[in-house]
Amino acid sequence: MDIKELLSTINSHQAAYVDLNLKDPQNGEYMLCVFHLIPGGKLNILQAACEVSAESSTGTNFAVQTETKFSREMNSLVYKVDIEKNLVWIAYPRRLFDRDGNVQNILTYIAGNIFGMKEVQALKLLDVRFPPAMLEQYDGPSYTLDDMRNYLNVYDRPILGTIVKPKMGLTSAEYAEVAYDFRVGGGDFVKNDEPQADQDFCPYEKMVAHVKEAMAKAVKETGQKKVHSFNVSAADYDTMIARCEMIVNSGMEKWSYAFLIDGTTAGWMAVQTLRRKYPEVFIHFHRAGHGAFTRPENPIGYTVLVLSKFARLAGASGIHTGTAGVGKMAGTPEEDVTAAHNIFGLKAPGHMFMQSRGTIPEDDMDFVKNILQDALHHQVLQDDSWRAIKKCCPIISGGLNPTLLKPFIDVMENVDFITTMWAGCHAHPGGTQKGATALVQACEAYKQGIDIHEYAKDHEELAQAISFFEKKDNKDVRHAERGESN
């Protein structure tokens, strides 16, 4: 069927949720979404798209007698269909959504009941475009990568980090010792793993106290600032805030700690609560569980790009965006790098939309200047945050090691990210401290434009890392990447 034939098949109820002649969908009145849709049952793609549009805005499967003229103005509208690619574009009136900057509310509409509809066999949200008037209602990040760079005095390379491994089973003191070793080896950033909580073998309060003391010792010995990302995810609001307050009041230097939240499992309310209550803390969004709906082979859900865009909107300072196929996690440059560039740039292309983060007119000369400076990796929005939603930092982890730092930078096309290598440091034959040093040396080689094999001739730790990680069929590497031990 062509579009005209499809239009002839829809009923009067479905017709209220489609306008293929919608004038200027990007006029600022609509939030725009693109779905990959394969209809289920006897419906064609336009009929199914109309049912999705109704369910994700004002309607249900039948017209109801309680509609008003105004309520119909809040109908979302299917405004474009690509029959060959099974793509549908839907425009959502921005006034549909909670005006208090509520990401959970948006996703309840566009990624809620629609995924359970019998009318669809596949439904994947590929991209979303936020209008400026809508952006202005949302917090966006407060403490950014730029602020962390200023604190660490690191400007021309990635932030070099790790995750303490094994992810579970270390006592509080053992945990702090691993973090200390990485820091004295030259690393900048250490994070709790995503399941870290208040286990009996590693009490949260002791873990915080030991990390604080060990980090202070590493700073004194190296003369370099360090940052620790503490997982504050908890069973309830009070416990989450109590953990945050414990860290804030621990005596650690301001800016030396971040709050990690398991955003996908803890929920958007937890993310936005942390952003609003602690605007001067780096809010670290871990996306554990995302693969259930973001992996390309999953027909239902949304993409890494969509998840990452909403994390920036909610105010996350950074979110894991994947290793683009360089590491062990599923992902491609098209998916992961596109997401990374979208959450970091003031203006960047997505899968379907060019997204500006500006809250003032795009042709305003000050905003144009900001975009140009941003493209040159200059710090922007330092004293003019009203002009746009601030940047969100890509966080990269999963199967990387010092030999893969440059290959990932080449794919990423910049150094504006935090890398958190774990087996890549802790599996080093010389231990964590030398593993961290090898990572620093790999970064030095990159900065100087020297091949790591050449640089390793005068740097023992890097030479050991290359010998170990490039060894084919290395069982130790495979076990380490899986978090296993021999």
Phi and psi in degrees as a GROMACS rama.xvg file:
@    title "Ramachandran Plot"
@    xaxis  label "Phi"
@    yaxis  label "Psi"
@TYPE xy
-94.7702  179.526  ASP-2
-60.644  -41.7855  ILE-3
-61.7811  -41.4483  LYS-4
-66.8002  -38.4876  GLU-5
-62.6676  -41.7391  LEU-6
-61.4174  -32.0486  LEU-7
-73.1512  -10.6353  SER-8
-95.8869  -12.7504  THR-9
-82.6876  148.823  ILE-10
-89.0497  177.738  ASN-11
-64.757  -34.8732  SER-12
-66.3162  -46.1562  HIS-13
-64.6369  -34.5282  GLN-14
-61.7808  -23.8117  ALA-15
-72.7635  -8.566  ALA-16
-120.812  26.6397  TYR-17
-144.45  141.563  VAL-18
-153.854  92.1405  ASP-19
-76.167  0.162136  LEU-20
-117.029  25.5654  ASN-21
-58.1005  126.256  LEU-22
-79.1739  120.262  LYS-23
49.0711  71.196  ASP-24
-58.3673  -22.1051  PRO-25
-94.9193  29.2586  GLN-26
-80.6743  0.930818  ASN-27
100.092  -10.0928  GLY-28
-88.323  -12.8148  GLU-29
-126.592  144.14  TYR-30
-91.3609  131.023  MET-31
-108.647  140.859  LEU-32
-133.085  147.522  CYS-33
-121.742  126.755  VAL-34
-115.418  144.119  PHE-35
-89.4634  121.915  HIS-36
-132.346  125.247  LEU-37
-116.143  117.914  ILE-38
-67.1759  154.223  PRO-39
-110.688  162.909  GLY-40
63.9994  -136.14  GLY-41
-98.6484  1.97185  LYS-42
-80.0401  147.453  LEU-43
-88.3494  177.82  ASN-44
-64.6058  -37.343  ILE-45
-71.855  -41.6817  LEU-46
-59.9463  -45.4203  GLN-47
-65.0561  -39.6831  ALA-48
-62.7364  -39.4423  ALA-49
-64.9017  -38.5315  CYS-50
-66.78  -38.5045  GLU-51
-64.953  -43.8603  VAL-52
-59.409  -43.812  SER-53
-64.4729  -50.3324  ALA-54
-63.4338  -30.6509  GLU-55
-93.9376  10.4054  SER-56
-136.3  -95.7691  SER-57
-108.803  -11.4469  THR-58
-108.293  -172.403  GLY-59
-143.588  -162.474  THR-60
-79.7946  -10.9069  ASN-61
-132.456  150.354  PHE-62
-65.0028  141.726  ALA-63
-114.007  154.154  VAL-64
-74.7671  -10.8813  GLN-65
-90.15  2.48741  THR-66
-61.0302  149.872  GLU-67
-124.952  168.822  THR-68
-60.2014  -39.4524  LYS-69
-70.0924  -42.9474  PHE-70
-59.7689  -33.3368  SER-71
-68.037  -23.0639  ARG-72
-68.7356  -18.9745  GLU-73
-91.4037  2.17819  MET-74
-61.0115  134.982  ASN-75
-78.3707  157.688  SER-76
-131.83  126.581  LEU-77
-71.4833  117.54  VAL-78
-115.678  -5.09327  TYR-79
-158.992  144.064  LYS-80
-138.08  132.99  VAL-81
-111.871  101.659  ASP-82
-64.9292  -40.496  ILE-83
-66.8515  -37.6399  GLU-84
-98.0022  0.474299  LYS-85
56.9764  45.4417  ASN-86
-112.243  139.736  LEU-87
-133.152  139.375  VAL-88
-107.052  131.236  TRP-89
-127.222  133.759  ILE-90
-104.304  124.163  ALA-91
-108.111  121.769  TYR-92
-55.4118  126.402  PRO-93
-61.6322  -21.769  ARG-94
-73.7874  -8.90813  ARG-95
-61.239  -31.0185  LEU-96
-96.5442  149.773  PHE-97
-47.1241  124.091  ASP-98
-78.9631  1.88686  ARG-99
-94.18  24.263  ASP-100
66.1502  54.6786  GLY-101
-110.491  96.6276  ASN-102
-63.0826  -39.8551  VAL-103
-54.6121  -38.9413  GLN-104
-64.9855  -43.1069  ASN-105
-61.7947  -48.2297  ILE-106
-68.4456  -25.7216  LEU-107
-62.1886  -34.7313  THR-108
-72.4241  -61.6449  TYR-109
-89.8104  -8.03139  ILE-110
-142.245  41.4897  ALA-111
-116.18  -113.274  GLY-112
-58.257  -26.2748  ASN-113
-59.9155  -27.8049  ILE-114
-73.4311  -11.401  PHE-115
-105.288  6.76057  GLY-116
-73.5936  136.883  MET-117
-67.4904  -21.9255  LYS-118
-71.6715  -7.33538  GLU-119
-125.27  140.578  VAL-120
-96.4063  -34.3908  GLN-121
-141.644  136.999  ALA-122
-151.877  105.514  LEU-123
-124.011  121.08  LYS-124
-78.3059  113.48  LEU-125
-90.3796  -36.861  LEU-126
-159.106  158.523  ASP-127
-142.2  144.258  VAL-128
-123.851  123.507  ARG-129
-96.2586  132.286  PHE-130
-77.9394  157.491  PRO-131
-56.0924  -42.3862  PRO-132
-64.0658  -26.2845  ALA-133
-79.9731  -40.5156  MET-134
-56.3964  -36.8432  LEU-135
-65.0426  -19.6217  GLU-136
-86.0109  -6.49583  GLN-137
-111.346  152.207  TYR-138
-69.0245  -46.9881  ASP-139
64.4375  172.404  GLY-140
-64.7715  151.41  PRO-141
-110.275  -60.8698  SER-142
-88.8635  120.772  TYR-143
-116.521  178.719  THR-144
-57.3425  -37.2804  LEU-145
-58.6719  -42.0637  ASP-146
-65.5463  -39.9714  ASP-147
-66.1511  -40.1441  MET-148
-60.3484  -43.0023  ARG-149
-61.8267  -39.1681  ASN-150
-68.0622  -44.5057  TYR-151
-81.6941  -15.4049  LEU-152
60.9962  44.8429  ASN-153
-125.309  118.009  VAL-154
-127.863  -21.5215  TYR-155
-120.161  25.6455  ASP-156
-157.644  169.654  ARG-157
-65.731  157.327  PRO-158
-75.0971  124.378  ILE-159
-94.2104  115.641  LEU-160
-132.28  175.79  GLY-161
-147.371  168.308  THR-162
-116.683  130.874  ILE-163
-64.3505  129.567  VAL-164
-130.062  149.847  LYS-165
-62.3893  150.397  PRO-166
-64.3922  -25.5705  LYS-167
-139.777  150.631  MET-168
114.728  -16.1252  GLY-169
-82.3332  144.152  LEU-170
-72.7267  171.264  THR-171
-58.2247  -42.683  SER-172
-68.484  -41.5091  ALA-173
-64.3839  -39.1589  GLU-174
-61.154  -49.3418  TYR-175
-62.2987  -33.2286  ALA-176
-65.6174  -42.9883  GLU-177
-62.4345  -44.0805  VAL-178
-61.7296  -40.9333  ALA-179
-60.9855  -47.0697  TYR-180
-58.6122  -42.6241  ASP-181
-63.6403  -40.1193  PHE-182
-69.9064  -43.2968  ARG-183
-71.2244  -18.7228  VAL-184
-77.3873  -7.60797  GLY-185
117.64  -3.22297  GLY-186
-72.2651  156.549  GLY-187
-99.949  -35.822  ASP-188
-139.145  128.602  PHE-189
-125.735  140.081  VAL-190
-126.075  146.872  LYS-191
-61.5305  150.538  ASN-192
-76.0757  162.482  ASP-193
-65.3949  -24.1782  GLU-194
-88.1352  -0.707248  PRO-195
-59.1958  131.292  GLN-196
-146.621  -130.353  ALA-197
-119.882  60.4354  ASP-198
-70.6869  154.145  GLN-199
-63.7382  -29.6173  ASP-200
-84.2035  -11.1548  PHE-201
-143.764  72.0549  CYS-202
-57.0723  135.979  PRO-203
-57.4776  -46.7488  TYR-204
-61.2447  -41.7813  GLU-205
-68.6137  -38.7516  LYS-206
-59.3438  -45.6455  MET-207
-61.8703  -45.9279  VAL-208
-63.0345  -43.1575  ALA-209
-69.2838  -40.4255  HIS-210
-62.719  -43.5928  VAL-211
-57.0235  -47.3293  LYS-212
-67.6124  -44.566  GLU-213
-67.3698  -35.194  ALA-214
-68.6544  -41.1257  MET-215
-60.6162  -40.1197  ALA-216
-64.5858  -42.6056  LYS-217
-64.9649  -39.8267  ALA-218
-62.7623  -42.7984  VAL-219
-63.6869  -39.2625  LYS-220
-77.0493  -33.3373  GLU-221
-97.3649  -20.9108  THR-222
72.6066  15.2212  GLY-223
-120.778  140.517  GLN-224
-68.8874  153.398  LYS-225
-135.789  160.111  LYS-226
-131.327  139.853  VAL-227
-122.376  131.558  HIS-228
-101.373  111.386  SER-229
-95.315  131.09  PHE-230
-75.8189  113.767  ASN-231
-103.917  7.2772  VAL-232
-58.2361  139.847  SER-233
-153.247  177.086  ALA-234
-73.5924  -24.638  ALA-235
-152.714  168.997  ASP-236
-57.4369  -48.5649  TYR-237
-60.6017  -41.7964  ASP-238
-68.5013  -40.5319  THR-239
-59.3675  -47.9036  MET-240
-67.9114  -36.6723  ILE-241
-60.6185  -39.0832  ALA-242
-66.5327  -41.6192  ARG-243
-60.7983  -45.8952  CYS-244
-65.8555  -34.9283  GLU-245
-59.3126  -42.7802  MET-246
-70.2475  -46.657  ILE-247
-58.2797  -38.5186  VAL-248
-95.4139  11.3189  ASN-249
-77.5346  -14.9229  SER-250
98.6947  -1.78169  GLY-251
-67.3228  148.13  MET-252
-63.9316  139.39  GLU-253
-56.2554  141.076  LYS-254
83.0449  -9.92018  TRP-255
-87.1076  -0.00895682  SER-256
-131.482  151.096  TYR-257
-125.947  160.064  ALA-258
-109.369  115.799  PHE-259
-90.8995  132.506  LEU-260
-126.706  132.365  ILE-261
-77.2171  81.6338  ASP-262
-60.041  -37.0499  GLY-263
-71.2414  -37.1672  THR-264
-93.369  -34.3067  THR-265
-76.0579  -32.8591  ALA-266
105.77  159.664  GLY-267
-66.9211  -29.834  TRP-268
-62.2343  -39.1534  MET-269
-64.821  -42.2015  ALA-270
-60.7627  -50.063  VAL-271
-70.9023  -30.2184  GLN-272
-62.4296  -46.5998  THR-273
-62.6662  -43.5173  LEU-274
-59.7311  -42.9445  ARG-275
-77.5848  -33.2667  ARG-276
-83.9517  -27.501  LYS-277
-130.804  68.4297  TYR-278
-67.4186  -14.2373  PRO-279
-103.073  18.4304  GLU-280
-119.665  141.099  VAL-281
-69.3011  118.721  PHE-282
-95.3477  113.265  ILE-283
-102.336  108.538  HIS-284
-90.9334  109.473  PHE-285
-92.8489  136.662  HIS-286
-104.649  26.6427  ARG-287
-47.5104  128.047  ALA-288
100.761  -10.444  GLY-289
-63.5622  -30.9562  HIS-290
-60.1735  -22.2632  GLY-291
-61.2925  -24.8989  ALA-292
-127.977  -9.92061  PHE-293
-98.0547  -22.1487  THR-294
-59.7353  137.234  ARG-295
-56.9908  -31.3739  PRO-296
-76.6648  -10.4373  GLU-297
-81.3109  120.055  ASN-298
-74.6304  -19.6965  PRO-299
-115.554  133.055  ILE-300
137.741  -149.561  GLY-301
-144.618  170.138  TYR-302
-87.5374  167.087  THR-303
-57.4542  -38.4358  VAL-304
-59.6817  -47.0083  LEU-305
-63.3738  -47.5197  VAL-306
-56.3172  -45.0791  LEU-307
-68.447  -39.0549  SER-308
-61.1508  -42.0059  LYS-309
-70.3055  -32.0171  PHE-310
-62.746  -41.6061  ALA-311
-64.8112  -42.9816  ARG-312
-60.1031  -39.607  LEU-313
-72.8077  -18.7911  ALA-314
109.963  11.567  GLY-315
-65.0944  134.067  ALA-316
-74.4422  -28.6839  SER-317
-157.55  152.143  GLY-318
-143.749  145.567  ILE-319
-66.1977  130.262  HIS-320
-121.6  2.52325  THR-321
97.2657  163.708  GLY-322
-102.062  11.9925  THR-323
55.0766  32.1006  ALA-324
85.8987  -8.0328  GLY-325
-76.7825  -37.0965  VAL-326
-93.6488  -155.068  GLY-327
-89.1923  -17.3229  LYS-328
-81.5769  149.932  MET-329
-62.2312  140.249  ALA-330
158.972  157.774  GLY-331
-131.769  160.745  THR-332
-57.1983  -38.47  PRO-333
-58.3092  -38.4131  GLU-334
-85.9853  -55.632  GLU-335
-75.7712  -42.9738  ASP-336
-71.1149  -36.7115  VAL-337
-59.4917  -43.3149  THR-338
-63.444  -45.0809  ALA-339
-60.7392  -45.1325  ALA-340
-67.6212  -33.8667  HIS-341
-68.7738  -37.4549  ASN-342
-83.2264  -13.8332  ILE-343
-98.8872  -34.8987  PHE-344
-85.6047  155.827  GLY-345
-72.3998  -27.7449  LEU-346
-150.417  126.254  LYS-347
-155.994  148.518  ALA-348
-77.6588  140.439  PRO-349
-102.92  -155.205  GLY-350
-70.6666  -33.7879  HIS-351
-130.808  -25.6137  MET-352
-123.132  147.847  PHE-353
-86.9592  119.401  MET-354
-106.992  120.214  GLN-355
-96.8627  141.481  SER-356
-97.7949  11.2714  ARG-357
-74.6842  144.921  GLY-358
-110.381  1.97428  THR-359
-118.737  167.383  ILE-360
-54.1911  138.787  PRO-361
-64.4018  -23.9516  GLU-362
-91.7093  3.49079  ASP-363
-63.5843  129.624  ASP-364
-62.5402  -31.9897  MET-365
-67.3547  -39.2138  ASP-366
-70.7733  -38.9437  PHE-367
-58.3313  -41.8781  VAL-368
-62.8422  -41.2073  LYS-369
-60.853  -42.899  ASN-370
-61.1162  -43.7621  ILE-371
-64.5705  -43.1363  LEU-372
-64.5806  -39.0054  GLN-373
-63.0739  -40.5642  ASP-374
-64.4677  -25.6653  ALA-375
-91.9539  8.54949  LEU-376
66.1146  29.2688  HIS-377
-86.0989  151.285  HIS-378
-70.0258  132.485  GLN-379
-130.188  166.033  VAL-380
59.9283  35.8038  LEU-381
-81.0684  -34.971  GLN-382
-134.872  21.7422  ASP-383
-145.774  49.5428  ASP-384
-68.1932  -11.8721  SER-385
-68.1225  -16.7183  TRP-386
-78.3777  -19.4574  ARG-387
-169.74  165.172  ALA-388
-74.8431  129.546  ILE-389
-68.4813  167.542  LYS-390
-72.5036  153.769  LYS-391
-118.884  135.816  CYS-392
-88.8328  128.717  CYS-393
-66.9519  134.314  PRO-394
-116.684  127.748  ILE-395
-116.829  120.501  ILE-396
-153.062  157.391  SER-397
119.366  83.3339  GLY-398
85.681  8.6722  GLY-399
-86.2385  157.302  LEU-400
-149.568  173.514  ASN-401
-55.1471  -29.6489  PRO-402
-72.8015  -15.9816  THR-403
-104.607  3.05596  LEU-404
-62.5268  -53.7108  LEU-405
-63.373  -44.8887  LYS-406
-55.5022  -37.1238  PRO-407
-72.0214  -41.6851  PHE-408
-58.2517  -40.0806  ILE-409
-61.9866  -40.0916  ASP-410
-71.086  -41.0287  VAL-411
-69.0299  -31.2206  MET-412
71.28  16.0672  GLU-413
-166.263  178.128  ASN-414
-116.106  20.7011  VAL-415
-89.7618  71.2106  ASP-416
-160.227  165.342  PHE-417
-105.504  126.26  ILE-418
-104.57  134.663  THR-419
-121.644  79.0427  THR-420
-78.0813  135.402  MET-421
-114.837  -74.8536  TRP-422
-57.4808  -30.6611  ALA-423
-60.6011  -18.6958  GLY-424
-112.446  -47.8653  CYS-425
-73.7609  -20.2766  HIS-426
-88.6124  -2.04186  ALA-427
-55.3585  138.435  HIS-428
-55.9791  -26.6821  PRO-429
-94.095  3.11356  GLY-430
96.4616  -178.458  GLY-431
-61.4993  -44.2173  THR-432
-61.1605  -45.7641  GLN-433
-71.1466  -29.9389  LYS-434
-63.4006  -40.6745  GLY-435
-64.9181  -41.5846  ALA-436
-63.1782  -39.6604  THR-437
-61.7734  -39.6432  ALA-438
-63.6844  -44.3648  LEU-439
-60.1651  -42.166  VAL-440
-66.8628  -37.7332  GLN-441
-62.2685  -37.5  ALA-442
-69.1883  -40.201  CYS-443
-60.8553  -42.8629  GLU-444
-60.4916  -42.6084  ALA-445
-60.8108  -47.9402  TYR-446
-61.5223  -34.1093  LYS-447
-89.5181  -1.98819  GLN-448
70.814  29.0481  GLY-449
-108.884  136.23  ILE-450
-60.8557  138.786  ASP-451
-62.0521  -29.4763  ILE-452
-68.5717  -35.287  HIS-453
-71.396  -43.5298  GLU-454
-64.5925  -32.105  TYR-455
-68.6368  -16.8756  ALA-456
-61.0663  -27.5241  LYS-457
-115.159  12.357  ASP-458
-137.048  99.0281  HIS-459
-59.136  -43.5304  GLU-460
-62.6692  -42.0504  GLU-461
-67.0469  -39.2943  LEU-462
-59.8765  -42.4928  ALA-463
-64.8222  -40.2378  GLN-464
-63.243  -43.5583  ALA-465
-62.9702  -45.8277  ILE-466
-59.9942  -40.1404  SER-467
-76.2952  -50.7629  PHE-468
-79.1889  -21.2875  PHE-469
-93.0039  0.303185  GLU-470
-70.9201  123.555  LYS-471
-67.2325  142.982  LYS-472
56.8999  35.7871  ASP-473
-77.203  106.984  ASN-474
-64.5917  -34.5283  LYS-475
-60.9856  -39.4956  ASP-476
-64.5323  -46.6436  VAL-477
-62.9358  -42.2606  ARG-478
-63.416  -43.1699  HIS-479
-63.7027  -40.5003  ALA-480
-66.5896  -25.9582  GLU-481
-89.9457  -1.99  ARG-482
77.5382  21.346  GLY-483
-100.697  165.846  GLU-484
-123.495  157.331  SER-485
